[in-house]
């Protein structure tokens, strides 16, 4: 079964969103912001951030977005320095 569309994903209950991320999501990055640990996933043509407290596995919030602007906070983690 393919991953749900962006609109369908946003309309799911959080526990079903998490199940979709486990089944279909591709982990991309993690970062911390204040006292939160954010995990970024790609899911089809959109992305989802899973918010947890630092040191806690309980999911507080899942933020889904489909605009590349949402990736801005992750760009500083990407290193493009390499030798040709």
N, C-alpha and C positions, 0 to 999 in steps of 0.2 A: 504494500500500500504506500503510495507516494506521500510526501509531506503535505500538510494542508496549505491552502493559499494564505497570503498575508492576512486578509480580512478574516478568514476562518480561524486562523491561529489566534488573532487578537480577541476573538469572541469566545475562545475556550476558557474554561476555568483554569486557574494557575496550575493545579496538579496535572491537568491534561496537557497544558503547554510544556511542562517539565518532562512529561512522558514523551512528547513529540521530539523534544530536544535530545533526550537520551537515545531515542530510536533513529532519528533522521538528522540531527544537528551535527555540524562539524566544528569542534572547538578551534578557535582562532587565537585568542589572547586572553590574558588576565591582567588586571591592574587594581590598585587600591585607590580609593578616594575617601578622604577623611577616615571614618571608622568602618568603611564598607569595602568588601572584596567583590569585584565585578568580573564576570566571566563572559566573554563574547563568543557567540556561536553564529555560524552561517547556516541558514535553513532555506534551501531553494534560492529564491531571488531576494531574500530579505535576511535580516539579522536580528538577534535577540541577545540582550544583556541580562544575565541572572545576577541579582543583587543579594548578597549575604553579608552579615556582620563579620568583621575580621575575627577569626577564631571560632566561627559558628557555621555549621552546615545547613541551618534552617534557611530556606529561601524566603526573603522578604518581599521581593518584587521581581517581575520579569517585564522588561521594557523591549518591545518589538518595534523595529523601524525598517523602512525600505529606502531611505535616502542616504547616499554616501556621506553626507554631512555628519551623520551619527558616528562615523568612524574616526573623526578628527582626534579625539582624546587618545586613540590607540596608535596614532601615526608615529609619535616619538619613540615608541618601542621597536619600531622597524628599522633595521640597519641595512642600508644599501651599499655599505663600504665593502667592496670585494676586489680582488685582484683579477685582472683579465688574463 
